[in-house]
């Protein structure tokens, strides 16, 4: 057990819904005594969680009833499509020896550090804080943690009153582990009804609305609008389902998303589209994106829409938008019927200057930034 040098720092920040599911910003203005790097508190702790930054760890301590100290270990984690992003592991404590940074042990990493609330902060409990904790009611299996609701992975909102809007929501709340992967009911902003997707939470909270390995493709507008394939409720390990264009429109319209097409078979590859968006039915579910680039794989994928001219409207045999190619394979095509389709009976996509045939394809959406609300 060691005694470490300390100095005083002031935490003053806004905590938004994206961090703590609060419906209104909360101003926190508290002082912490920070201990030397490479040290962490020992003893009983309130909780251990993941956060987007060290500052968010302090904010979580300020919002959690009984928290007087926090140990923080900054780290990097895989972001959407393999890009690293900053994060932190937070451990909150309700009882440590003293504000002088006693009762500590060396951390596993020299990047870790700890801090404790200034004694004046510990002696002050406002009536507003007590009332907030007392009156807070959490729904759908959520429980009160300090002045907020801690929601199960399937639910979000300030009171756990709604379904999550995508798979990034549970990931950002600390559920980023393989054990939380699986079938989720989500309901994006403005979507009239919830629908099922697969969530890959260990990879940055990817939302999977389309997965295909052996499924024959329909070619009617109605089928693609409403979705098709296996019912994920009864077949959660399904490799064959599509959530539908209408749901894909609501999903990609509520925030900025990166879309990854992952092609599989004897060879595999990935291809990314930044700011991918699907328009509404009146616009024939046309797609738009800002930039595109290849991902991993044992072949290098190219942009299957590279030589096309916007708008890339979705076309089927019974609504082909003047494109006769759609009579054989539904897909996003331009006015000259150019464009490769991941929905074709035979999946082909440009790679390494040629065209490769695959047996499976997956759509994986990763949200970038906050929801478009308010």
TANORVEN-V549221 format. One record per backbone hydrogen bond with DSSP energy under -0.5 kcal/mol. CO is the residue of the C=O (numbers start at 1). NH is the residue of the N-H. If there is no record, write none. Layout:
# TANORVEN-V549221
CO|NH ; CO|NH
This chain:
# TANORVEN-V549221
2|104 ; 5|36 ; 7|34 ; 9|32 ; 10|12 ; 11|30 ; 13|28 ; 14|16 ; 15|26 ; 16|19 ; 16|20 ; 17|21 ; 26|15 ; 26|28 ; 28|13 ; 30|11 ; 31|118 ; 32|9 ; 32|34 ; 33|116 ; 34|7 ; 36|39 ; 38|107 ; 40|105 ; 47|92 ; 49|90 ; 51|88 ; 53|57 ; 54|57 ; 54|58 ; 55|59 ; 56|60 ; 57|61 ; 58|62 ; 59|63 ; 60|64 ; 61|64 ; 63|65 ; 63|147 ; 64|67 ; 68|117 ; 69|93 ; 70|115 ; 71|91 ; 72|113 ; 73|89 ; 75|87 ; 77|85 ; 79|82 ; 80|83 ; 83|79 ; 85|77 ; 87|75 ; 88|51 ; 89|73 ; 90|49 ; 91|71 ; 92|46 ; 92|47 ; 93|68 ; 93|69 ; 98|101 ; 98|102 ; 101|4 ; 103|42 ; 104|2 ; 105|40 ; 109|112 ; 112|38 ; 112|39 ; 113|72 ; 114|35 ; 115|70 ; 116|33 ; 118|121 ; 118|122 ; 119|123 ; 121|124 ; 123|125 ; 126|130 ; 127|131 ; 128|132 ; 129|133 ; 130|134 ; 131|135 ; 132|136 ; 139|142 ; 143|150 ; 145|147 ; 145|148 ; 148|145 ; 149|151 ; 150|143 ; 152|155 ; 154|164 ; 156|162 ; 157|160 ; 158|149 ; 159|139 ; 162|156 ; 164|187 ; 166|169 ; 166|170 ; 167|171 ; 168|172 ; 169|173 ; 170|173 ; 170|175 ; 171|174 ; 175|177 ; 177|180 ; 178|181 ; 182|199 ; 184|186 ; 184|197 ; 186|195 ; 188|191 ; 195|186 ; 197|184 ; 198|208 ; 199|182 ; 199|201 ; 200|203 ; 200|205 ; 200|206 ; 201|204 ; 206|200 ; 206|208 ; 207|209 ; 207|365 ; 208|198 ; 209|243 ; 210|363 ; 211|241 ; 212|361 ; 219|317 ; 219|318 ; 220|224 ; 221|225 ; 222|226 ; 223|227 ; 224|245 ; 225|246 ; 228|242 ; 230|232 ; 231|234 ; 231|235 ; 235|238 ; 240|230 ; 241|211 ; 242|228 ; 244|248 ; 245|249 ; 246|250 ; 247|251 ; 248|252 ; 249|253 ; 250|254 ; 251|254 ; 254|372 ; 256|368 ; 257|276 ; 258|366 ; 259|273 ; 260|262 ; 260|364 ; 261|263 ; 261|271 ; 262|362 ; 263|269 ; 264|359 ; 264|360 ; 268|298 ; 268|299 ; 269|263 ; 270|295 ; 271|261 ; 272|293 ; 273|259 ; 273|276 ; 274|290 ; 277|279 ; 277|288 ; 280|283 ; 280|285 ; 281|284 ; 283|286 ; 284|314 ; 286|279 ; 287|312 ; 288|277 ; 291|274 ; 293|272 ; 296|270 ; 299|301 ; 300|352 ; 302|304 ; 303|306 ; 304|340 ; 305|308 ; 311|313 ; 312|287 ; 313|333 ; 315|331 ; 316|319 ; 319|316 ; 320|323 ; 322|324 ; 323|326 ; 324|327 ; 325|328 ; 325|329 ; 331|315 ; 331|333 ; 333|313 ; 334|337 ; 338|334 ; 341|344 ; 345|347 ; 346|348 ; 347|358 ; 349|356 ; 350|302 ; 351|354 ; 354|351 ; 356|349 ; 358|347 ; 360|264 ; 361|212 ; 362|262 ; 363|210 ; 364|260 ; 365|207 ; 366|258 ; 367|369 ; 368|256 ; 371|373
